[in-house]
Amino acid sequence: MGEPLRVVQWATGTVGAAAMRAVIDHPELELVGAKVYSESKEGRDIGELCGRPPLGIKATRDLQAIIALKPDCVLYMPESTILDDVCALLEAGINISTTRAEFFFADRMDPAVRERVEAACKAGNSSIHASGSSPGFITEALPIAVLSLSRRLDLLVIDEFANCVDGCSEEMLVGIMGFGEAPEVFAKRVHEDRDEVFKHSLAALAAGLKIDLEDDFDFETEVALATEDTKLHTSTIPAGSVAGQRVTVTGKRNGEPIMRFRSNWFVTTALEPRWDVLPDGWRVNIHGDTPVQLDISFPMPIEERQATLPNLTAHRPVNSVPYICAAGPGLLTTAQLPQVVPNLG
């Protein structure tokens, strides 16, 4: 196998910590550093930051210190993207595996941003690939595999079902997602970021399948209201407030729907109108010459959910590292990489 690939973790939150543990346990990878944002984490041992024994390596907030480590790949997982940092890494010859949705599909990027990132990749002979669970695995990797059974696709529909209480903080649920708001207040919210994330990922899938999507996507937002007062973490949202939200993103070919992603996010199943929701998971429906329906759930005890759910987002970017490092320079989609086969040895 040769020497392990040197990996740095960029951002050490819940998903970042899960990625760090995966790298430590991976037979082909070596965790050699971590980029942090808070003063309280700077200088701490990176093993301790992810709940593992000390590794003798201190976390840093300094970009140049990360570049000096000469990693083969950075797992770039911050809450927001700083383009200067991304380009500095790529120009230094450091590949990037990221969960940041800006990098799912080059053709949908802002032209100026794309030009800058591609120039950085060319200068450093490096590559960048975005993945995760959703978008990522469920919107690209799994559909490609299942559609290998088909020769005609009439419509792909992906439903995501998530009880958001366990996976989101109180601030995320109330302040950012708007659970607990009156429906007329929630209706004023703009979901542009969420829409763009799935639009880019579906467009990447369509390009890989040689399907010509129209530039314009259709978007629809629906809400369901709590039929009873509902406890979150520390607060309780009242009956009659928003407790379920459904955003549908639809890509079209020749004026007809061809790909659709529908997020069904809720904090209780006591909803009006009543929604047909699964436990956390996905439902994939393929309509065409080889119809397929897949229901995917995550069978885990409730007490293990908070510790286990971050793995869904973290592990595919980690498993992709050897393939990204072996690829040619540029912005890579799932369809442009070889199939990601995890080394579980």
Buried (B, 14 or more C-beta within 10 A) or exposed (E): EEEBBBBBBBBBBBBBBBBBBBBBEBEBBBBBBBBBBEEEBBEBBBBEBBEBEEBEBBBBBEBEBBBEBEBBBBBBBBEEBEBEBBBBBBBBBBBBBBBBBBBBBBEBBEEEBBEBBBEBBEBBEBBBBBBBBBBBBBBBBBBBEBBEEBEEBEBBBBBBBBBBBEBBEEEEBBEEBBBBBEEEEBEEBEBEEBBBBBBBBBBBBBBBBEBEBEEEBEBEBEBBBBBEEBEBEEEEBEEBBBBBBBBBBBBBBEEEBBBBBBBBBBBBBBBEEEBEBBEBBBBBBBBBEBEBEBEBEBEEEEEEBEEEBBBBBBBBBBBBBBBBBEBEBBBBBBBBBEEBEEEEE
